[in-house]
Amino acid sequence: MSRIFGKVCQNGYVVRDIEAALKHWTEVLGVGPFFYIDRVKCDWFTYRGKPSPVEMSIALANTGDLQIELIQQRNDAPSMYLDFLNAGREGLQHMSYWTVNYQADYDRALAAGYKVGHEGQIGGEQGRFVYFDTETHPGTVIEMSDISGAKGKFFAHIRRAAESWDGTDPIRPVK
């Protein structure tokens, strides 16, 4: 457990081909079911403090208590995902910590010297997320995500679905 952020709740993988990644995770690794959002609708998104019209697809599943997130950026808008890909990488890009005290934890991280790389909001104020610019080697970007609202309930649903998953219906589109 991180003495700063708590337990790691999610590993996020940035991929160039989300369909191929879904096939690998479900068929080779046996992880699922994945809840797939073809085009994520961000209320807002900024990269290094400036608005960025990022377009992405994501898929979420659990393996035990750990959530797996697959992310494919669909355009060339500035983001830490694109930075990762442009550096010739693909795979584990971030670890996410979840909080129900988002603003207090966000302020505490900034006061401790963390810098925002990109951040956004999905589905209202309780859907905020931030990626701190903490990467010193691939896969160590830190995300913090607010789970105090609907997102937390959705994440709990994903975990419960994984507990009883029998391999059928491995990819479940979310509208």
ZADO-1210 file (C-alpha; in nm, 4 decimals, padded with zeros to 6 digits):
<atoms>
<atom x="00.0000" y="00.0000" z="00.0000" code="MET" pos="1"/>
<atom x="00.1225" y="00.3468" z="-00.0832" code="SER" pos="2"/>
<atom x="00.1578" y="00.5588" z="00.2284" code="ARG" pos="3"/>
<atom x="00.0641" y="00.8573" z="00.0118" code="ILE" pos="4"/>
<atom x="-00.2333" y="00.7371" z="-00.1932" code="PHE" pos="5"/>
<atom x="-00.3506" y="00.4073" z="-00.0401" code="GLY" pos="6"/>
<atom x="-00.3874" y="00.0846" z="-00.2371" code="LYS" pos="7"/>
<atom x="-00.3474" y="00.0458" z="-00.6111" code="VAL" pos="8"/>
<atom x="-00.6949" y="-00.0146" z="-00.7517" code="CYS" pos="9"/>
<atom x="-00.6290" y="-00.0196" z="-01.1256" code="GLN" pos="10"/>
<atom x="-00.3529" y="-00.0850" z="-01.3766" code="ASN" pos="11"/>
<atom x="-00.3990" y="00.1106" z="-01.6991" code="GLY" pos="12"/>
<atom x="-00.2617" y="-00.0133" z="-02.0297" code="TYR" pos="13"/>
<atom x="-00.2332" y="00.2197" z="-02.3290" code="VAL" pos="14"/>
<atom x="-00.2653" y="00.0204" z="-02.6492" code="VAL" pos="15"/>
<atom x="-00.2617" y="00.0897" z="-03.0214" code="ARG" pos="16"/>
<atom x="-00.5316" y="-00.1698" z="-03.1000" code="ASP" pos="17"/>
<atom x="-00.7927" y="-00.2148" z="-02.8285" code="ILE" pos="18"/>
<atom x="-00.9699" y="-00.4975" z="-03.0112" code="GLU" pos="19"/>
<atom x="-00.6459" y="-00.7020" z="-03.0219" code="ALA" pos="20"/>
<atom x="-00.5803" y="-00.6184" z="-02.6561" code="ALA" pos="21"/>
<atom x="-00.9330" y="-00.7316" z="-02.5597" code="LEU" pos="22"/>
<atom x="-00.8801" y="-01.0593" z="-02.7437" code="LYS" pos="23"/>
<atom x="-00.5514" y="-01.1169" z="-02.5585" code="HIS" pos="24"/>
<atom x="-00.6873" y="-01.0309" z="-02.2139" code="TRP" pos="25"/>
<atom x="-01.0054" y="-01.2391" z="-02.2506" code="THR" pos="26"/>
<atom x="-00.8785" y="-01.5396" z="-02.4492" code="GLU" pos="27"/>
<atom x="-00.5155" y="-01.5745" z="-02.3375" code="VAL" pos="28"/>
<atom x="-00.5292" y="-01.4375" z="-01.9826" code="LEU" pos="29"/>
<atom x="-00.8919" y="-01.5292" z="-01.9064" code="GLY" pos="30"/>
<atom x="-00.9743" y="-01.1851" z="-01.7634" code="VAL" pos="31"/>
<atom x="-01.3239" y="-01.0483" z="-01.8093" code="GLY" pos="32"/>
<atom x="-01.5847" y="-00.9571" z="-01.8799" code="PRO" pos="33"/>
<atom x="-01.4689" y="-00.6241" z="-02.0179" code="PHE" pos="34"/>
<atom x="-01.7082" y="-00.3313" z="-02.0235" code="PHE" pos="35"/>
<atom x="-01.6237" y="-00.1441" z="-02.3443" code="TYR" pos="36"/>
<atom x="-01.6897" y="00.2232" z="-02.4143" code="ILE" pos="37"/>
<atom x="-01.6198" y="00.2922" z="-02.7818" code="ASP" pos="38"/>
<atom x="-01.6015" y="00.6702" z="-02.7427" code="ARG" pos="39"/>
<atom x="-01.5629" y="00.8131" z="-02.3935" code="VAL" pos="40"/>
<atom x="-01.7484" y="01.1407" z="-02.3463" code="LYS" pos="41"/>
<atom x="-01.5375" y="01.3728" z="-02.1317" code="CYS" pos="42"/>
<atom x="-01.7057" y="01.6767" z="-01.9787" code="ASP" pos="43"/>
<atom x="-01.3650" y="01.8395" z="-02.0106" code="TRP" pos="44"/>
<atom x="-01.0024" y="01.7303" z="-02.0508" code="PHE" pos="45"/>
<atom x="-00.6787" y="01.9271" z="-02.0169" code="THR" pos="46"/>
<atom x="-00.3194" y="01.8420" z="-02.0980" code="TYR" pos="47"/>
<atom x="-00.0559" y="02.0403" z="-01.9096" code="ARG" pos="48"/>
<atom x="-00.3217" y="02.2984" z="-01.8155" code="GLY" pos="49"/>
<atom x="-00.4592" y="02.3544" z="-02.1676" code="LYS" pos="50"/>
<atom x="-00.7861" y="02.2160" z="-02.3082" code="PRO" pos="51"/>
<atom x="-00.7363" y="01.9125" z="-02.5309" code="SER" pos="52"/>
<atom x="-01.0111" y="01.7424" z="-02.7354" code="PRO" pos="53"/>
<atom x="-00.8900" y="01.3884" z="-02.6633" code="VAL" pos="54"/>
<atom x="-01.0938" y="01.1022" z="-02.8089" code="GLU" pos="55"/>
<atom x="-01.0477" y="00.7562" z="-02.6628" code="MET" pos="56"/>
<atom x="-01.1944" y="00.4123" z="-02.6250" code="SER" pos="57"/>
<atom x="-01.1640" y="00.2269" z="-02.2958" code="ILE" pos="58"/>
<atom x="-01.2402" y="-00.1194" z="-02.1674" code="ALA" pos="59"/>
<atom x="-01.2606" y="-00.2142" z="-01.7996" code="LEU" pos="60"/>
<atom x="-01.2527" y="-00.5533" z="-01.6246" code="ALA" pos="61"/>
<atom x="-01.1361" y="-00.6920" z="-01.2952" code="ASN" pos="62"/>
<atom x="-00.8975" y="-00.9662" z="-01.1973" code="THR" pos="63"/>
<atom x="-00.9700" y="-01.0089" z="-00.8297" code="GLY" pos="64"/>
<atom x="-00.9743" y="-00.6671" z="-00.6664" code="ASP" pos="65"/>
<atom x="-00.7502" y="-00.5138" z="-00.9356" code="LEU" pos="66"/>
<atom x="-00.9231" y="-00.3365" z="-01.2223" code="GLN" pos="67"/>
<atom x="-00.7624" y="-00.3564" z="-01.5655" code="ILE" pos="68"/>
<atom x="-00.8158" y="-00.0583" z="-01.7965" code="GLU" pos="69"/>
<atom x="-00.7327" y="-00.0696" z="-02.1662" code="LEU" pos="70"/>
<atom x="-00.7113" y="00.2685" z="-02.3409" code="ILE" pos="71"/>
<atom x="-00.6789" y="00.3454" z="-02.7107" code="GLN" pos="72"/>
<atom x="-00.6526" y="00.7112" z="-02.8031" code="GLN" pos="73"/>
<atom x="-00.8421" y="00.7698" z="-03.1280" code="ARG" pos="74"/>
<atom x="-00.6974" y="01.1079" z="-03.2305" code="ASN" pos="75"/>
<atom x="-00.3776" y="01.3133" z="-03.2098" code="ASP" pos="76"/>
<atom x="-00.4899" y="01.5515" z="-02.9325" code="ALA" pos="77"/>
<atom x="-00.2213" y="01.6157" z="-02.6704" code="PRO" pos="78"/>
<atom x="-00.2341" y="01.3729" z="-02.3757" code="SER" pos="79"/>
<atom x="-00.0077" y="01.1613" z="-02.1609" code="MET" pos="80"/>
<atom x="-00.1441" y="00.8589" z="-02.3507" code="TYR" pos="81"/>
<atom x="-00.0135" y="01.0016" z="-02.6776" code="LEU" pos="82"/>
<atom x="00.3197" y="01.0937" z="-02.5133" code="ASP" pos="83"/>
<atom x="00.3528" y="00.7288" z="-02.4052" code="PHE" pos="84"/>
<atom x="00.2795" y="00.5964" z="-02.7540" code="LEU" pos="85"/>
<atom x="00.5013" y="00.8552" z="-02.9255" code="ASN" pos="86"/>
<atom x="00.7901" y="00.7424" z="-02.7035" code="ALA" pos="87"/>
<atom x="00.7558" y="00.4010" z="-02.8716" code="GLY" pos="88"/>
<atom x="00.5805" y="00.2357" z="-02.5795" code="ARG" pos="89"/>
<atom x="00.2666" y="00.0311" z="-02.5420" code="GLU" pos="90"/>
<atom x="00.1392" y="-00.1449" z="-02.2323" code="GLY" pos="91"/>
<atom x="00.1300" y="-00.0530" z="-01.8646" code="LEU" pos="92"/>
<atom x="00.1154" y="00.3273" z="-01.8476" code="GLN" pos="93"/>
<atom x="-00.0357" y="00.4054" z="-01.5090" code="HIS" pos="94"/>
<atom x="-00.1466" y="00.2837" z="-01.1687" code="MET" pos="95"/>
<atom x="-00.4667" y="00.4321" z="-01.0323" code="SER" pos="96"/>
<atom x="-00.5661" y="00.5103" z="-00.6783" code="TYR" pos="97"/>
<atom x="-00.9315" y="00.5750" z="-00.6016" code="TRP" pos="98"/>
<atom x="-01.0717" y="00.8213" z="-00.3530" code="THR" pos="99"/>
<atom x="-01.4012" y="00.9447" z="-00.2141" code="VAL" pos="100"/>
<atom x="-01.2239" y="01.2620" z="-00.0907" code="ASN" pos="101"/>
<atom x="-01.1027" y="01.3763" z="-00.4308" code="TYR" pos="102"/>
<atom x="-01.0506" y="01.7488" z="-00.3794" code="GLN" pos="103"/>
<atom x="-00.8741" y="01.7087" z="-00.0437" code="ALA" pos="104"/>
<atom x="-00.6452" y="01.4362" z="-00.1831" code="ASP" pos="105"/>
<atom x="-00.5844" y="01.6375" z="-00.5015" code="TYR" pos="106"/>
<atom x="-00.4876" y="01.9453" z="-00.2995" code="ASP" pos="107"/>
<atom x="-00.2651" y="01.7360" z="-00.0716" code="ARG" pos="108"/>
<atom x="-00.0826" y="01.5880" z="-00.3733" code="ALA" pos="109"/>
<atom x="-00.0240" y="01.9327" z="-00.5249" code="LEU" pos="110"/>
<atom x="00.1015" y="02.0649" z="-00.1890" code="ALA" pos="111"/>
<atom x="00.3447" y="01.7712" z="-00.1769" code="ALA" pos="112"/>
<atom x="00.4919" y="01.8767" z="-00.5127" code="GLY" pos="113"/>
<atom x="00.3039" y="01.6578" z="-00.7592" code="TYR" pos="114"/>
<atom x="00.2410" y="01.8191" z="-01.0992" code="LYS" pos="115"/>
<atom x="-00.0666" y="01.7617" z="-01.3145" code="VAL" pos="116"/>
<atom x="00.0069" y="01.6032" z="-01.6517" code="GLY" pos="117"/>
<atom x="-00.3497" y="01.5691" z="-01.7694" code="HIS" pos="118"/>
<atom x="-00.6884" y="01.5641" z="-01.6040" code="GLU" pos="119"/>
<atom x="-01.0539" y="01.5540" z="-01.6881" code="GLY" pos="120"/>
<atom x="-01.4043" y="01.4779" z="-01.5859" code="GLN" pos="121"/>
<atom x="-01.6583" y="01.2202" z="-01.7019" code="ILE" pos="122"/>
<atom x="-02.0224" y="01.2266" z="-01.5958" code="GLY" pos="123"/>
<atom x="-02.0206" y="01.5281" z="-01.3665" code="GLY" pos="124"/>
<atom x="-01.8132" y="01.6633" z="-01.0814" code="GLU" pos="125"/>
<atom x="-01.7836" y="01.3258" z="-00.9045" code="GLN" pos="126"/>
<atom x="-01.6212" y="01.1834" z="-01.2169" code="GLY" pos="127"/>
<atom x="-01.2931" y="01.3727" z="-01.1948" code="ARG" pos="128"/>
<atom x="-00.9565" y="01.2102" z="-01.2597" code="PHE" pos="129"/>
<atom x="-00.5984" y="01.3348" z="-01.2681" code="VAL" pos="130"/>
<atom x="-00.2735" y="01.1883" z="-01.3967" code="TYR" pos="131"/>
<atom x="00.0243" y="01.3280" z="-01.2132" code="PHE" pos="132"/>
<atom x="00.3407" y="01.3817" z="-01.4142" code="ASP" pos="133"/>
<atom x="00.5404" y="01.1311" z="-01.2088" code="THR" pos="134"/>
<atom x="00.6788" y="00.8950" z="-01.4689" code="GLU" pos="135"/>
<atom x="01.0445" y="00.8125" z="-01.4122" code="THR" pos="136"/>
<atom x="01.0208" y="00.4881" z="-01.6085" code="HIS" pos="137"/>
<atom x="00.7366" y="00.3315" z="-01.8119" code="PRO" pos="138"/>
<atom x="00.4288" y="00.2322" z="-01.6162" code="GLY" pos="139"/>
<atom x="00.4709" y="00.4558" z="-01.3139" code="THR" pos="140"/>
<atom x="00.2350" y="00.7410" z="-01.3942" code="VAL" pos="141"/>
<atom x="-00.0016" y="00.7912" z="-01.1007" code="ILE" pos="142"/>
<atom x="-00.3714" y="00.8436" z="-01.1623" code="GLU" pos="143"/>
<atom x="-00.6142" y="00.9477" z="-00.8919" code="MET" pos="144"/>
<atom x="-00.9834" y="00.8982" z="-00.9617" code="SER" pos="145"/>
<atom x="-01.2947" y="01.0135" z="-00.7783" code="ASP" pos="146"/>
<atom x="-01.5237" y="00.7185" z="-00.7055" code="ILE" pos="147"/>
<atom x="-01.7683" y="00.8994" z="-00.4775" code="SER" pos="148"/>
<atom x="-02.0441" y="00.9076" z="-00.7416" code="GLY" pos="149"/>
<atom x="-02.1771" y="00.6957" z="-01.0269" code="ALA" pos="150"/>
<atom x="-01.8276" y="00.5914" z="-01.1367" code="LYS" pos="151"/>
<atom x="-01.7719" y="00.4127" z="-00.8050" code="GLY" pos="152"/>
<atom x="-02.0991" y="00.2219" z="-00.8462" code="LYS" pos="153"/>
<atom x="-02.0022" y="00.1276" z="-01.2034" code="PHE" pos="154"/>
<atom x="-01.6602" y="00.0063" z="-01.0868" code="PHE" pos="155"/>
<atom x="-01.8274" y="-00.2071" z="-00.8166" code="ALA" pos="156"/>
<atom x="-02.0569" y="-00.3564" z="-01.0840" code="HIS" pos="157"/>
<atom x="-01.7532" y="-00.4455" z="-01.2975" code="ILE" pos="158"/>
<atom x="-01.5860" y="-00.6190" z="-01.0009" code="ARG" pos="159"/>
<atom x="-01.9023" y="-00.8189" z="-00.9219" code="ARG" pos="160"/>
<atom x="-01.9386" y="-00.9241" z="-01.2867" code="ALA" pos="161"/>
<atom x="-01.5831" y="-01.0599" z="-01.2857" code="ALA" pos="162"/>
<atom x="-01.6483" y="-01.2677" z="-00.9731" code="GLU" pos="163"/>
<atom x="-01.9066" y="-01.4838" z="-01.1496" code="SER" pos="164"/>
<atom x="-01.7803" y="-01.4609" z="-01.5074" code="TRP" pos="165"/>
<atom x="-01.7896" y="-01.7969" z="-01.6852" code="ASP" pos="166"/>
<atom x="-01.6200" y="-01.6832" z="-02.0065" code="GLY" pos="167"/>
<atom x="-01.9380" y="-01.5988" z="-02.1958" code="THR" pos="168"/>
<atom x="-02.0144" y="-01.2530" z="-02.3304" code="ASP" pos="169"/>
<atom x="-01.6522" y="-01.1378" z="-02.2797" code="PRO" pos="170"/>
<atom x="-01.6957" y="-00.7857" z="-02.4205" code="ILE" pos="171"/>
<atom x="-01.9976" y="-00.5851" z="-02.3081" code="ARG" pos="172"/>
<atom x="-02.0556" y="-00.2545" z="-02.4847" code="PRO" pos="173"/>
<atom x="-02.1549" y="00.0395" z="-02.2640" code="VAL" pos="174"/>
<atom x="-02.3708" y="00.3066" z="-02.4236" code="LYS" pos="175"/>
</atoms>
